[in-house]
Amino acid sequence: MTKIERFEDIRAWQEARVLTRRVYALTTSGQFGKDYSLRDQLQRASVSAMANIAEGFDCDSNKEFARFLEIARRSAVEVQSLLYVAQDVGYIDQATFDDLFAQAQKVKGLSGAFRHTLLKNTRRSPKND
């Protein structure tokens, strides 16, 4: 297992960065680019996933870090829900939906698994709290 020395080493953060990059590429052109409300909400949700992982890394305890990972996980779910809106109004096709949904699912899964590991280690070592 690779040692995590900075937030950039966290795989969930790396995948959230990929998600954010893809969301921005998608939402800055065409009809999507003109739908300021949906565009901004989707961008904010993807950035939130990425930022909460980074912010949590700097916490003083595993329990607190786990709380930020849960927020990141929920932000990835928000991205998934907003993708349905984008598809329903015709901004994205099925292939684009599937690609971004899968990327958000990856962020969700990695954040959740990391959270679970942190909480498991917190229960073993109360000093981390």
C-alpha positions in Angstrom: 0.0 0.0 0.0 1.3 3.4 -1.0 1.8 5.9 1.8 -0.3 9.0 1.6 1.8 12.1 2.3 -0.3 14.8 0.6 -3.9 15.0 -0.6 -2.8 14.6 -4.2 -1.8 11.0 -3.4 -5.3 10.1 -2.5 -6.9 8.0 -5.4 -10.4 9.4 -4.6 -9.1 12.9 -5.0 -7.3 12.0 -8.3 -10.6 10.5 -9.7 -12.6 13.5 -8.4 -10.1 15.7 -10.3 -10.8 13.7 -13.5 -14.5 14.1 -12.9 -14.2 17.8 -12.4 -12.2 18.2 -15.6 -14.7 16.3 -17.6 -17.7 18.2 -16.1 -16.0 21.6 -16.9 -15.3 20.4 -20.5 -18.9 19.4 -20.9 -20.6 22.4 -19.4 -18.7 25.3 -21.0 -20.1 25.0 -24.5 -23.3 24.7 -26.5 -26.7 24.8 -24.9 -25.3 23.5 -21.6 -23.0 26.5 -21.4 -26.0 28.8 -21.5 -27.9 27.0 -18.8 -26.2 28.9 -16.0 -28.1 27.3 -13.1 -27.6 23.7 -14.1 -24.0 24.3 -15.3 -23.0 26.0 -12.1 -24.7 23.4 -9.9 -23.0 20.5 -11.7 -19.6 22.3 -11.6 -20.0 23.1 -7.9 -20.9 19.5 -7.0 -17.9 18.1 -8.8 -15.6 20.7 -7.3 -17.1 19.9 -3.9 -16.2 16.2 -4.1 -12.6 17.1 -5.0 -12.3 19.9 -2.4 -13.7 18.0 0.5 -11.3 15.2 0.0 -8.4 17.7 0.1 -9.8 19.6 3.0 -10.4 16.4 5.0 -6.9 15.3 4.5 -5.8 18.3 6.7 -8.0 17.3 9.6 -6.7 16.4 13.0 -8.4 13.1 13.3 -9.5 10.2 11.2 -13.1 10.7 12.4 -13.1 14.3 11.1 -11.5 13.3 7.8 -14.2 10.6 7.4 -16.9 13.3 7.8 -15.3 15.2 4.8 -15.1 12.0 2.8 -18.8 11.5 3.4 -19.5 15.0 2.1 -17.4 14.2 -1.0 -19.3 11.0 -1.5 -22.6 12.8 -1.4 -21.3 15.4 -3.8 -20.5 12.7 -6.3 -24.1 11.4 -5.9 -25.3 14.9 -6.6 -23.3 14.9 -9.8 -25.0 11.7 -10.8 -28.5 13.1 -10.1 -27.7 16.3 -12.1 -26.5 14.2 -15.0 -30.1 12.9 -15.3 -31.3 16.4 -15.6 -28.8 17.1 -18.3 -29.8 14.0 -20.2 -33.5 14.7 -19.8 -33.3 18.2 -21.2 -31.1 17.0 -24.1 -27.7 18.4 -23.2 -26.0 15.1 -23.2 -26.4 11.8 -25.0 -26.5 8.3 -23.4 -22.8 7.7 -23.9 -21.8 10.9 -22.2 -24.2 10.3 -19.4 -22.8 6.7 -18.9 -19.2 7.9 -19.0 -19.7 10.7 -16.4 -22.0 8.7 -14.2 -19.4 5.9 -14.0 -16.7 8.4 -13.2 -18.9 9.9 -10.4 -19.5 6.3 -9.2 -15.8 5.7 -9.0 -15.4 8.8 -6.9 -18.3 7.8 -4.7 -16.9 4.3 -4.2 -13.3 5.3 -3.5 -14.4 8.0 -1.0 -16.8 5.6 0.7 -14.1 2.9 1.0 -11.5 5.3 2.3 -14.0 6.6 4.8 -14.8 3.1 6.0 -11.1 2.3 6.4 -10.5 5.5 8.4 -13.4 4.8 10.7 -12.3 1.2 11.2 -8.8 2.4 12.1 -10.4 5.0 14.5 -12.2 2.3 16.4 -9.0 0.4 16.8 -7.0 3.4 17.9 -8.8 5.9 20.0 -5.8 8.2 20.0 -6.7 9.2 16.5 -9.8 10.9 17.7 
